């Protein structure tokens, strides 16, 4: 009985979309905050948690070290650690830093947001869908 031999040619992988990027203003502000921190931090941890009137809230916190499953991203000289459960919710998000007469805050521009509450503190996010 003859054996059938099958060979496959590896196909080129399409580039992965960036999970999170920083605007120039956000990168500058994160660097400024990190420089003034009371101890050294590896980077900025970004995540999503359940809460608020729209259902979900973004989280930002100092990161002393990467957790085993964190996605580690370098953008504009800043290390960003994305919590694993937040990856699909954040694909394509730009974090900006806005200053107005009455406030200064980080703003998430997320193509996966489907709704936001009136106060701007919480959002509804659908996981990114494959192309």
Secondary structure as UniProt FT lines:
FT   STRAND          20..22
FT   HELIX           24..36
FT   STRAND          43..50
FT   TURN            53..54
FT   STRAND          56..63
FT   TURN            68..69
FT   STRAND          71..75
FT   TURN            76..77
FT   STRAND          78..82
FT   HELIX           84..86
FT   HELIX           87..90
FT   TURN            91..92
FT   STRAND          93..99
FT   STRAND          104..109
FT   TURN            111..112
FT   STRAND          113..116
FT   TURN            118..119
FT   STRAND          123..125
//
